Amino acid sequence: MSRIFTTSVASVYPHYVTKVEKKGRTRAELDEVIEWLTGFDEAELKGHLDDETTFEDFFAQARLNPNATLITGSVCGVKVQEVEDPLMRKIRYLDKLVDELAKGRPMDKVLRAG
């Protein structure tokens, strides 16, 4: 089992915030991306962060966006669509969305709206 599975989302979240804010994006935009992917609303996301939910439990409770399969490309040299483990693929989806947000992609493109 990968160590990331038992890592709390709350411990990684500040790194996501730093990454996007360094590139001129906002925490609200980050939360919107996470909420789009997971189906969690603002209160649910905050609850998971407060409870230090692990990535494993976070994605077990998520209602993954049906368009998540449109997320393609590489994260750390690995094509997300080729990740075999379903949980790891979901984590990579999140990583890819954060990367795209930080790289300045328009929000409608990040959220696979067209």
WOURMO-V918166 format. One record per residue. N is the residue number from 1. RES is the residue in one letter. PHI is phi in degrees with one decimal (999 if undefined). OMEGA is omega in whole degrees, -180 to 180 (999 if undefined). BURIAL is + if it has 16 or more other ideal C-beta (glycine too) atoms within 10 Angstrom, else -. Layout:
BEGIN
N:RES:PHI:OMEGA:BURIAL + N:RES:PHI:OMEGA:BURIAL
END
This chain:
BEGIN
1:M:999:180:- + 2:S:-73.5:-179:- + 3:R:-61.8:-179:- + 4:I:-62.3:-178:- + 5:F:-59.6:-176:+ + 6:T:-99.0:176:- + 7:T:-81.9:179:- + 8:S:-77.3:176:+ + 9:V:-59.7:-179:+ + 10:A:-61.1:-179:- + 11:S:-76.7:-179:- + 12:V:-96.3:-177:+ + 13:Y:-50.6:179:+ + 14:P:-59.4:178:- + 15:H:-68.7:176:- + 16:Y:-61.7:-179:+ + 17:V:-59.1:180:+ + 18:T:-58.8:-178:- + 19:K:-60.0:-177:- + 20:V:-76.3:-179:+ + 21:E:-68.1:177:- + 22:K:-60.3:-178:- + 23:K:-101.7:175:- + 24:G:85.4:176:- + 25:R:-96.9:-174:+ + 26:T:-114.5:176:- + 27:R:-62.2:179:- + 28:A:-61.6:178:- + 29:E:-67.0:177:- + 30:L:-59.9:-180:+ + 31:D:-60.7:179:+ + 32:E:-61.2:179:+ + 33:V:-64.5:180:+ + 34:I:-62.8:-180:+ + 35:E:-65.6:178:+ + 36:W:-61.6:-177:+ + 37:L:-68.1:-170:+ + 38:T:-94.9:-175:+ + 39:G:81.8:178:- + 40:F:-75.3:172:+ + 41:D:-87.2:-176:- + 42:E:-56.5:-179:- + 43:A:-65.9:179:- + 44:E:-65.2:179:- + 45:L:-60.6:179:+ + 46:K:-59.8:179:- + 47:G:-60.3:179:- + 48:H:-65.3:179:+ + 49:L:-67.4:180:+ + 50:D:-63.7:-177:- + 51:D:-83.2:-177:- + 52:E:54.5:178:- + 53:T:-59.2:176:+ + 54:T:-73.6:177:+ + 55:F:-58.3:-180:+ + 56:E:-59.4:-180:+ + 57:D:-72.0:180:+ + 58:F:-57.0:-179:+ + 59:F:-77.8:175:+ + 60:A:-65.8:-179:- + 61:Q:-92.2:-177:- + 62:A:-70.9:172:+ + 63:R:-109.0:-171:- + 64:L:-56.7:180:- + 65:N:-59.8:-180:+ + 66:P:-59.1:179:- + 67:N:-83.2:179:- + 68:A:-58.3:-180:+ + 69:T:-67.1:176:- + 70:L:-78.7:179:- + 71:I:-78.6:-179:+ + 72:T:-132.8:-180:- + 73:G:115.0:-174:- + 74:S:-106.9:170:- + 75:V:-128.9:-177:+ + 76:C:53.2:177:- + 77:G:77.8:-180:- + 78:V:-114.4:178:- + 79:K:-72.4:-175:- + 80:V:-58.9:-178:+ + 81:Q:-70.2:-180:- + 82:E:-103.0:179:- + 83:V:-69.9:-174:+ + 84:E:-72.5:-176:- + 85:D:-68.0:-177:- + 86:P:-59.5:180:- + 87:L:-67.4:179:+ + 88:M:-62.8:178:+ + 89:R:-62.1:179:+ + 90:K:-63.7:178:+ + 91:I:-64.2:178:+ + 92:R:-67.0:174:+ + 93:Y:-56.7:-180:+ + 94:L:-61.7:178:+ + 95:D:-57.5:-178:+ + 96:K:-65.2:178:+ + 97:L:-63.5:178:+ + 98:V:-62.7:178:+ + 99:D:-58.5:-178:+ + 100:E:-63.4:178:+ + 101:L:-61.0:-179:+ + 102:A:-65.1:-179:+ + 103:K:-83.3:174:- + 104:G:87.2:177:- + 105:R:-62.7:177:- + 106:P:-59.7:-176:- + 107:M:-56.3:-179:- + 108:D:-64.5:177:- + 109:K:-75.3:178:- + 110:V:-58.4:-178:+ + 111:L:-87.7:175:+ + 112:R:53.0:-179:+ + 113:A:-90.4:178:- + 114:G:148.5:999:-
END
